[in-house]
Each structure stands twice: as structure tokens, then as C-alpha cells.
């Protein structure tokens, strides 16, 4: 195991190591010379533009895209304008920033996606330098123009250009500059000679880094750390100043003794770094300058590019790629020569155990005596995560597993998780895939993003395997991969609609969370309408199908899908759409086939378009509803004649609907209206609009008995109701004689108890008593009680031998005096 | 303040909190001071979710009612419209916005659609040319509102009318969505039963929605074991009958809206000495009714005839508790007594309130309340109530349901309220499985002649919903249903009930019988009856993710959510609560509905008044 520390270099308290990631698969004839290179962090892709300054049409520069391991993804001649800068977005899209300020966006496979401009004025002044940066808001672009003005776009997906204020005294490009994200604001830090400025939206502020030696006449290079927290400045005196990006504190100042500016300068630190450092690269030298003033030097044999990472620096050359990083503390403790850390002892114990040596027990005892076994296991597990070599990972994990056996209450979660994650990481690190992620990077980017990255690279099967292996919930995992796969599949021009639909359906099936409508929309975008319709058929959410179907002008289908969804608002939407698209006849016919839509439309018409409602009923020969419509409409007519004519239409329709009762009733209504009008005209009775009953009541009240009688006969009012009416009316007017006459006109159909009660209501006991005798025996008690004749009531009750009625008398009886 | 929501078997406060959180989030989206313009209909339901204080905390300074013309002046940064997605409301909003633009104070406009945003409405706003004036257009998904510890309501007034009369299934869509929300909070409900067309439709939508969201598996241990969906038209009879529980009667007589009742103030006047009866309050007394009030929770579901005894028992307990003060000797005892005082005083005022309400109701219902000093109209009110009840019970027991009923005739002749007549006629029709054509036409003619021909449309509506219908087959299957399901219990015990029939003093609500039979012995035993009732009956199972299958403890009750599509009455709720409390039922019920109804409000929702529609 001693060789593990072979590539460790001490830097202050810590060690730095350079691990080989890949022998690059690419075959670059001229290495990286004369190339514009952009390599994305998190093991992202690498883009090369050879000889970007060549402008003759006969020999155009070549744009090449490679995976981090050097597999060619795309290669094509650059036909657009001269490129100043290449860069990658967080979504693995390539940004090519041209001299004229146009930014072209390509995907991983070199297909053009879109472009945008950094502003009109740039066309004139030209972009001198550009930088692509990442912030919580997404990927941004910053440029400095020939007129020494900076323009920023914080998020290219939500493009808002910000032209920053002028920098006093700046001519041409600054000597160096960087983009900072601080306090939720994006700023530019620039150096003009020895002067340092911070540019934000509104102002340009001169700043000075604390403790920078005064003899500096120019700051020639600067670098901001991955997290935007730290800043490194390189001066013409060969000094490297490091400090916080806020320019509040100074960390150190190292004299590199090299005066010419480095080609690249990158921070190399990791979260919880013991010994952060800055990596500087010259043509022949790679220098790691620690904040502790210590340095390490590596010779450089060929042209390299440094890529700053979250926890180190990747150094890409034309033949290999290496990861330069501080050795994580836990690895240090385990592997440091003669380390007595529990993890180191456990590793040793396990090694002895495999050799079947009893020394294993001794080591184990030693750890256990310090009760450090849990810690030992944890160290081994953690260290395994940090190791790139699979053999080392295995050794560490085996040791951890061995140690775990002697622990009773140790949660296996971290062990299991690390095993799983390492398996995934090893798989994606394979040169064929080419994502050289460290464990920390993986944790930072999350599985979801990793899956996305794999999907962008079209490693669908691997992505699905990983999702299944990590048991990622379907909608975040497998489904998402399938969705991307299908969206990509539908763009394959060499396959028939039929074949694609079948293939998609076969793979996607009814996987939860895959939106067929999304896939269909993609197909439609590519001009494959038929395919889109075929795919939409598989969509479970009818609601989702509708908008696309409407867009593709399949309105009938859209309507039936809307109905299926149960979402009435959606139905309304389609109906409104159809109404505007179709002629009325077709529209009605379409609705007719969709009863749900039809009734909704009717509702709509009832509230909004009464006339359309009539047409609808007409078209359906729905006579009953049509008649009801006329009845409703009749109340809107102010003039009697028109009201009657509308009612006549109602009668006709009721007849057609074979609703005799309603026809008759409506005819009655018309008859009543005419009668009321006549009387109103003749006598000014004010009857119009009253019900039949109310009309008769009014007539009686007015003393128009004959007319009331006429209505009673004409409308065949039941005797009972008429008697009640007349009885009440007479009592109301206190025409007691008339009442008596009426009571004797024939046998009362309502009996005589009502007479008693009505009289009593008018407080006429005398009249009431007249009718008590006429009341049949079973109501006698009630009648007597009504007139307050307790004795009579009691007699009647006794006569009827009714206990209940007797009880009732007793209840009413006044309590005996003295009680 | 919503603690009573969390006492039940299922903590419905979770739902309320979720709703409040969403409301707060929306309010915070509109930074700065705000005024809310209310669609008046929404204020009641919203009151169950959030009081003014919550709104105030989020800088709501003014509240207006939505109406045409110019918005009242208010010095606020934001104007937020809280509206239902209705086209007519959009026009009003447009008018508001237009008249606003003429003034020069720039205010931001926002719309919050309840319960769902609507493309149709947004289209209308666009046509009106105001869509661009809104900074935020959002939806506030308020489907199921927690109404009490075991009760959820969508407070959708016209749900029955829309579903059964107008074939507009919007409310069913909202129901399905609401049930999905509920399942998101309380876990997937493994078993779904249902009876009726609408129930089938809702279940279908739920299953479809589940499929649509299949990716996001719900990892919550299910709280509900069963969901029972019941169409209101499976049991048209129950709401027509007069409810005889305490709460039911309050609703029948005074009407409970959004948990509040307004009562005539006379009986609540503070009787202080030296005060003359001159300044009696004239404003109606407004009381909130829910289980937060201990006494009310105790008596709300009792048959009214048992309420008097319960109240007097309570009165004794309270006065005994107040008497305790004489026993309090040591300082410690006095301190303890004093600490209980607020609670006791609350109990006393609650008792006073309910004694007054009970008196009010008794004036109307009790035949025995009769003496010379009482005025005549009261006597007839109580008599009318009794006669009405007698007729209802005759119908329910199947006495002379095929003939014209003299009591109804008399009531028409007396021009009693139309709704009362309609309730009775519909009841007779339902209990007779339709009326003979002659009888039906007679009633209809009587109604048209007495109350006016415009009621033709209302009658038409009642016929369309099946509440009123001509007899088609000679067989009346109501008696079979009644006998099989034991809908009429001769010896209903009102004081110490042993069967749900106590809620209608003899009649056991059909809907609740179906629920009861489903729990035990199961619907298979009443297959024949189910076939006689309208609509399909069905059973669906929803797959639970592995590991969420409940391991039931010995003696642990199962929980069923009963959803009444088209409304439920307080008496039915009382019956379900009774079943939950029965020791051997093994089932607890949570009730959900589109709207809390009674016969009057229900029939009212089906009436058409052509005059009022005219512009």
C-alpha cells in the first residue's frame, strides 16, 4: 500500500496529489496549441476550436466537441463569424461568443439550437474578451468591448442585458478581469494597471486589496474561486496575493519569483480545505502555491488546460487528464505513513485478517480499547468515497465491512450508500462514458443532475440502470430518462411514424410520469403531425392532449378528449375554439355528438346567448325545451300582445312535444292574461300578472263576485279551494250575512270547522258559534275549544268517549283557583 | 381557534392548515398593502378557513364586495379580486379595472380564482381588454372545506342542480380533485364504493387522476380505509322529510349558513334588573355552531324531544359547579375555583343561548305549548308543524300515497309557502315511486293556479330530476325498499336511541342505511334493493404502495369517508355520528359533501323564476 502515497506532495500541513483520470482517447495532431478550449466543470465536455482566427473561406476553423475522456461527440467546420470565447452552460450547451457580440448555442452533439446578441452597439465596437460564468441564477455571459464597456447577461435562458457603467481611464481591454457573484448580485472585478475596480449595475468603485505590496505597477492575472469566496491576484512583480473576494481580508502573499504572467491561474481548494492553494500554469511549469507560502512545482511537457473544480483542478493535456487536489484529511490519516488513526489500524487489521494472521486481532483490540471502532469504520467508508482507484476503494470498503462485524449498533446506511454511489461513479467514470466526477462533486450535483447529464449524452440505458439501482422515484428517474429518450427518438428521420410510435410505446409503456403529450409535442415540432397524433393516443391525461390537438387542428378529437378529462373548463375552452373555427351548422352537429359538451354549451348560452339557445333546441327538435324557452322568454316581453304570441309558440311546441298538460296550462295562462287585461281595462282592477287564485281573491275583495264565479267555473277550480277562498274573503270583509248565506248555499266541501276558525280569527265569537253545531262529531271538541266553550268541548268529548280529546280539554282548562 | 377540527378521528386541521398556508403564500406574492374585492358568495366559505386577522397580518387593509362601476377609494398598493370562475363576474371585474385606469393612482391588480382558474374566464378578460392589467392570476384550490371535526363541505350551492338537472359535471370534477388533495394529505384510500351515476363518474375521474400522477407515489399511511360515494338521487326522500334533531331543526327553521345561524333577538335580550323592555335588540342574533362548543356538540345530534332533558341536566351540573364556591375554604381551593371560572362562565352562557334556541324551536314544534295568553298564530304554527309531520310520516309509512292528499290540498288553499307544498308533493311522489298521472296533473294544476303559471318551469325541473314523476310501472317498489332496509321503525326511541331512525322520529334515512349495511353485512345482502335504486353500484380498489398496508390493532375502528354528491342534511350527519359512536359498529365515519342542505334550500335550488332572470 505504500505506493498510494507515492504521488503525494507536501504543501504546508497538507498533501497534494495528482491522479491520472484518463489517457485521452482523442487524437489531436497538434495538441492543444492554437486552440480555443472550453472544458466544463463537473467532468463536463470539452470543446476545441482550432485556429479560431482563420478567416479565409477556403479553410475554415474546425469546431470539435469531446467528452471529458476525449471521445469525439461532434466535429464540424465553423462557418459563422470569428469566435472570441467558448463556454459551457450548466445544461451542457456550448456557447460560442463571436466578435460581433452574437452568442450561438449548440448542443453536445453540435446541432445548433439558438442564438442571441449581447447588444447592437457591440457589432461596431467588437468583443475584445468574454467570459462564461455560473451562478445560482444559471449560466451567464460577460463581455468587454472595444470601447472598454462591460455588458453582462446573468442568465442566458432569461436574457436581460446589463450594460455596466464606464470605467474611468480604461482604454481597450483591462489587464485582467473576473466576474463575481456576491450578495445576490453579479459584479465585475477588473484591473487596469495597478488599479482595481468593482463594477456593479450602477457604479464603478475603486478598491484596493488589503496588504498588497505597494511597489506593484500592474495586476496581470486574477482568479476567483469556484464558490466566489476567494480571490487570487498575480502581479507584475511575480507576487501572488490571495484573500477574500470581498477584499476585506488577506490570506497570504507568495513570491513566485516568476515575472511573466501565467497562462492560467485557478484556485485549488476543497470544502473544509486545510491548505487551499492556487494553481498557476506557464508553458513549462505547473505551480501550486499554498496560502502557507509553500509551493509545489510540476514540470509540464505539453500544452495543458486547467479546469477548476469544486474540490480540485483537472489538468487536461493532449495525451492525458489528471486531477490535482488536496488529499482529503481522512485519506491522509489512513494512508499517511505510520499513521495510528483508527481507520489506518482497521485497514491494517483487515490486511492481517486476510493473511490469516492473528495480528488482525491485535490491531482490532487496539482500536477497540480506544473505543474507536465506529470511527475507524467511518473513516474507511469516507476515504473509499474519495479514492479514484477501484482497487483502493474495494480494500477500504472491505476493511470497513470487516470492522462493522464487531459493532452492534452501527448504522449501515453510510456504508451501503457509499457502496452504491461508488458503483455508479465508477460506471460513469468509464472512458466510454467519460464523466470523471469525484464523490464530492457527485454529492453536490445530485443524482438528478447526473441523470440529466447522462441523458444529454444519450446514455439512456445506463441512466435507466442507475435510476433503478439507486431506486430513484420513477418520476425523477426512469420516467424522466424515457421521456428524453422518446423526445429524441421521434426526431429520427429515417424511421416511419408507425415504427417510432411502436418503439416508443414499447419502451415507455405506461411508465408513470412520462407525458406522451410532451413527446407528441416534440414530434409535432419536427413536423410529424401524424406521429404526434399516434403518440397522443397513449397519453393518459386527456387534459394534456387537448392543447396540442387544438394546435394541430384536430378539434373534434380535442373535444372528445376534453370531455373525457372531466374538466369542464377544458371542454368550454374547446367549445369556444370550435365556435370560432367552424360554421354554425357544423358546430352544432359536432356538439350533438358530445352530449356533455352540448349541455355545457347550453348552460353557457342560457347565461350569455339566449338566441343561440333557441337555435340549439330547434336544431335538436327538442320541443319540450323549446317550449320552456318560450315560457321563460314570455316574461321578458313588456307588451301583452307579444307576450301572448310568445306563449302561443310555447303552446305549439308543447303540443309537438306531446305534453298536453303543459300545453293546456299555458293556454290557461293566456286565457287568464286576456281576462286580466280585459278587467284591468274595464275596471282598473290591476290584476295583470297575478295568479289565478290571487286574481279571484282580488275580484272578491273588489266585490266582483260574478267575475270570480266565472273564473271558478272556466278554470275548473276545485270546490274546496274556492270555498276556502270565498270563506276567507267574506270573513275578511266581515260580511257575516253573506257568509251565512254562503254556508247555506250547499253542503260545504270543506266542512264547517273552517267557518268556526275563520270567524274566531276575526274575533267574532257570536258568528263562530253559529257554525259549531254544523261541525261533524269528530271535530266537535276542536270547534268548541276554538270558541272557548270549555264545557261544550268537555261534553262533546265525553259523548265521543275519547280520552285523548278529554285530555286536550284538560290541558286548556284554567288551573283550579288557589293553586 | 380551529382546535375542534383536530379532535376527531381524522385531524382535519391538517387540511385547513394546508389551505391557510396556500392563502398566505398567495397574499405574500402581492407585496405591499392590499385590498380584497370579494365575490360575495365566497366570504362565507372563506370564513371557515381564515379570519380577518390572518388577512390583516398579511397587509390586507380593506375589503370590498365585488360590484360594477368604480372601486371604492383605498390607499393600497394591490387590489386583489377573490372570485369564482364565472363569466358574469369577469365582466364586473373588467368594469372595475376600466374605471380605475381613469384615475391616476397606480395600483396593481391580481385575481385569485376559487377553486380553479379557468381558461374561459381568462379569455373573457382578454376580450374585454383587461387581461394584461393583472400582475398575478392565480388559483386557490379550495374544494373541500373543513366544516367541523368530522365534516367537510364544498359549499357549492348549486351542485345538485348542475349535476342532475343541467348535466353540468363541473362540481364532480372539483369533487374528484378535492378527493385527490385529501388523499395527498391523508394517504390513498384503498377501497372505494359507490352508488349512482355521479358516484361512478367521480370514481372514474379519481382513478384516472391517480393514473396520471402514478409517478408520485403517495407514501402516507392511509387514514381512511374506505370511501363511499353516494348520489343524492339515490335517496331523494331523506332531505324532503323534516329533520327532527336539534341541529336539523335549527337548520329547518332558521337556516344554518357556513356554520352560522341568525336568530330572532328577543329571547337573547339580557334580562337585567331595572331595565325596561323598551330597547330590545333588533339585529338578529348571530351564533356560530360547531363542536368547539362543548354543550352544542353534546346536544346537536339528539332528537329535539331529548334536548330539554339534556339542557336541564346541564343546568344542574353548572349551578352545582358554581355552588362549589361555598365549599372552597382554603386559599388554594379558591384559587382553583377561580381558575375554572372562565370555562364555567362560557358553559353558562352557552347553556343560556341553547335554552333560548330550544324555546324558540319549541314554540314552533310543540303541540303541547298552548295556553290562553299565547297568540293565535303561534298555536297554528305548532299545529301546522304537527300536521305536516303527520302527513310526512304517513307518506313514509306508505299510507294513501296514491291519492290526492287532503292536507296538501288544504295547504294549497291556504296558500302556504310554495316550497312546503313542493316538499310534500315530491315526498308523496317519491314514496309512491311516482304519482298516477291524474293525481300528478291535479297537484300541478293546483300549484299553477294558486302560485302562478311561472312555476311551470320549476315543476318541469322537479320532474327532470325525478323528484316528481308520473308512475310508469304499476309496481311501486318503495314498500319493498322500506321493508328490506327497515326504513320505518315503529318504536323509535328518541331519548336513548338504539337505531338511526331516531333522527326523524321513526324514519331511518335511506342513505345512512345503505352506509350501515355496507359496513355490515355488506351490499351483497341487499343486491335486489340496490338494483331498484337509480344508478350503478360499484366497488374499486386502489393499490397501496408496499409497506403502507395497515396493521390493525385489535378493536381498532375502521374509518370510512362518506361523500354525499348533491348535498347532505344535518339529520343524516347526526345518524352517521350515532353509528360512529355505537360501540359495536367498529366503524367511524367522516362526512363530506358538496353542500349542507335541507328540504327547503334544496327545493329552492331547483326552482326557476323567470321574472328574476329578465334583464
Interface residues (C-beta under 8 A of the other chain):
Chain A: X473 X474 X475 X479 X510 X511 X512 X513 X540 X541 X542 X565 X566 X567 X568 X569 X570 X572 X573 X576 X595 X596 X599 X600 X602 X603 X604 X607 X608 X628 X631 X632 X634 X635 X636 X661 X662 X665 X666 X668 X669 X672 X690 X691 X692 X693 X694 X715 X717 X718 X720 X721 X724 X725 X750 X760 X761 X811 X812 X814
Chain B: X85 X87 X88 X116 X118 X119 X120 X123 X166 X167 X168 X169 X170 X172 X173 X176 X201 X204 X205 X208 X211 X212 X213 X214 X215 X216 X217 X368 X370 X371 X372 X376 X409 X410 X412 X413 X414 X415 X441 X444 X445 X446 X448 X449 X450 X451 X452 X453 X454 X456 X457 X460 X608 X610 X611 X613 X614 X615
